[in-house]
Amino acid sequence: QVQLVESGGGLVQAGGSLRLSCAASGNIFSIRTMGWYRQAPGKQRELVAAITPGGNTNYIDSVKGRFTISRDNTKNTMYLQMNSLKPEDTAVYYCNSRSELPWGQGTQVTVSS
């Protein structure tokens, strides 16, 4: 069974940067489209960015130009580079594949104004 472990969150001032990592166990990572999701307090979880096995990417409009999703299939790891962070980016960030895998514990990102 695939396990997902997110890391790299923290507290940062507005305008700062963070790099999140998602480590996946199992041997299906390299063939699945993966995504970063986030859930802010009182809000539904939303897909922020996705990346196909070949490296094609998609982003929601609010993070375009600020976030970059990437993956290393040899390490079963996915990343989210977040620049120019805003208070509205505050949330728990999760990784998953079309919401089909068991959810990890997530990593908290807090952006202060």
C-alpha positions in Angstrom: 0.0 0.0 0.0 1.3 3.4 -0.9 2.1 5.8 1.9 2.5 9.5 1.4 4.6 11.7 3.7 4.6 15.5 3.3 7.2 17.8 4.8 8.7 21.2 4.5 5.9 23.4 5.9 6.4 26.1 8.4 5.8 29.7 9.4 6.9 32.4 6.9 6.3 36.1 6.4 4.3 37.3 3.4 6.6 37.4 0.4 8.7 34.5 1.6 9.3 31.0 0.2 9.0 27.4 1.2 9.7 24.1 -0.5 7.4 21.2 0.2 8.3 17.6 -0.3 6.1 14.5 -0.8 7.8 11.1 -0.3 5.8 8.1 -1.6 6.4 4.5 -0.7 5.5 1.7 -3.1 6.2 1.3 -6.8 3.4 3.1 -8.5 4.6 6.7 -8.0 6.3 7.0 -11.4 3.1 6.0 -13.4 0.6 8.3 -11.6 -0.3 11.9 -12.0 0.4 13.5 -8.7 -1.0 16.6 -7.1 -0.6 19.0 -4.2 -3.8 19.8 -2.3 -4.5 22.3 0.5 -7.1 22.8 3.1 -7.6 26.0 4.9 -9.6 26.3 8.1 -13.3 26.1 7.4 -12.8 25.4 3.7 -12.9 22.4 1.5 -9.7 20.7 0.3 -8.6 22.0 -3.1 -6.2 20.8 -5.7 -3.5 23.4 -6.1 -1.2 21.9 -8.7 -0.7 18.6 -10.6 2.0 17.0 -12.6 1.8 14.0 -15.0 4.4 11.2 -15.0 6.0 13.0 -18.0 6.2 16.3 -16.3 3.2 18.3 -17.7 1.9 20.6 -15.1 -1.3 22.5 -14.2 -2.0 25.1 -11.5 -5.0 26.9 -10.1 -5.0 30.6 -11.1 -4.3 31.9 -7.7 -0.8 30.3 -7.6 0.3 30.5 -11.2 3.6 32.3 -11.5 4.3 31.8 -7.8 4.3 28.0 -7.2 6.2 25.3 -9.2 5.5 21.6 -8.9 8.1 19.1 -9.9 8.9 15.4 -9.3 11.8 13.0 -9.2 10.5 9.6 -10.3 13.8 8.0 -9.3 13.3 9.1 -5.7 9.5 8.7 -5.6 9.4 12.3 -4.5 7.4 15.3 -5.5 8.0 18.9 -4.7 6.2 22.2 -4.5 8.3 25.4 -4.6 6.2 28.2 -3.2 7.5 31.8 -3.7 5.9 35.1 -3.0 3.7 33.5 -0.4 0.5 35.3 0.7 -1.5 35.0 3.9 -4.3 33.3 1.9 -1.9 30.5 1.1 -2.1 29.4 4.8 -3.4 25.9 4.9 -2.4 22.3 5.5 -0.8 21.0 2.3 -1.2 17.4 1.2 -0.1 15.3 -1.8 -2.1 12.6 -3.5 -3.0 11.1 -6.8 -6.5 12.1 -7.9 -7.5 11.7 -4.2 -7.3 7.9 -4.8 -4.5 7.1 -2.3 -4.6 7.1 1.5 -4.1 10.7 2.7 -0.9 11.5 4.7 -0.8 13.8 7.7 -0.1 16.9 5.6 2.3 19.7 6.4 1.2 23.1 7.8 2.0 26.3 5.9 1.3 29.5 7.8 2.0 32.9 6.1 1.9 35.9 8.3 1.1 39.4 7.0 
